[in-house]
Amino acid sequence: MSIQIGVVLGGCGVFDGSEIHEAVSILIAIDQNGAKAVCMAPDIAQTSVINHLTHQPDPAQQRNVLLESARIARGNIQSIARVRADQIDALVFPGGYGAVKNLCSFADKGTDCTVDPQVQRLVEQVHAAGKPIGLACIAPIIAARVLGAIGAQPRLTIGTDAQIAAAIKTMGGQHQPTDPTGLCIDERNKLVTTPCYMNDVGPYTVFQGAAAMIRAVIQLAENPGKTSANKR
């Protein structure tokens, strides 16, 4: 049976949902490597809707994170509330503002943010099971909040952004600078992170980083006894 990789989406569109290039790059890389994507999203209202042409909020619009995420998943998606850690071999998150607006509240509350309860539950379960988690772009903030709070001291990268790196440290994580396609692999916690659009780069550079992240996640998933998230 192929590796089952949960893909957590936070809407559709960089400014109020999942970054589409990153999400699609992750889905292509999963398929390219013979694994299967299990797409999911919280069934909640978006915190805001942004006009992607003007970059301005559109308060007249109301959208649902699961319904918007279904656009990227071509309808093959489920509520994250229905997914258990024993149903997947790994978990990955594309970036985009949805990761820090809908999946957690970092965009509004900074290091005092909270994580959507179902996202937090699944991250904690996957981590406790010693299964890998990949996070792209700004999404490592979620791992910093969830795993930092339990003392796991997650080692992560968002590239070279000093302000976000400082926030990761404040929430109990460790930051490792990387180049645009580089990876930070925390083998103890089975975390793989890459900057993607945290840099001023093009779609191919994003794909290279996302593809490398997925290859590393699959390698960790195929070797479950190599490391344990529960060992310090």
Secondary structure as GFF3:
##gff-version 3
##sequence-region A 1 232
A	DSSP	beta_strand	4	8	.	.	.	ID=ss1
A	DSSP	alpha_helix	20	32	.	.	.	ID=ss2
A	DSSP	beta_strand	36	41	.	.	.	ID=ss3
A	DSSP	beta_strand	50	51	.	.	.	ID=ss4
A	DSSP	beta_strand	56	57	.	.	.	ID=ss5
A	DSSP	alpha_helix	65	72	.	.	.	ID=ss6
A	DSSP	beta_strand	77	79	.	.	.	ID=ss7
A	DSSP	three_ten_helix	80	82	.	.	.	ID=ss8
A	DSSP	three_ten_helix	85	87	.	.	.	ID=ss9
A	DSSP	beta_strand	90	93	.	.	.	ID=ss10
A	DSSP	alpha_helix	98	101	.	.	.	ID=ss11
A	DSSP	alpha_helix	106	109	.	.	.	ID=ss12
A	DSSP	three_ten_helix	110	112	.	.	.	ID=ss13
A	DSSP	alpha_helix	117	128	.	.	.	ID=ss14
A	DSSP	beta_strand	133	136	.	.	.	ID=ss15
A	DSSP	alpha_helix	140	148	.	.	.	ID=ss16
A	DSSP	beta_strand	155	156	.	.	.	ID=ss17
A	DSSP	alpha_helix	162	170	.	.	.	ID=ss18
A	DSSP	beta_strand	174	175	.	.	.	ID=ss19
A	DSSP	beta_strand	184	186	.	.	.	ID=ss20
A	DSSP	beta_strand	191	194	.	.	.	ID=ss21
A	DSSP	three_ten_helix	196	198	.	.	.	ID=ss22
A	DSSP	alpha_helix	203	222	.	.	.	ID=ss23
###
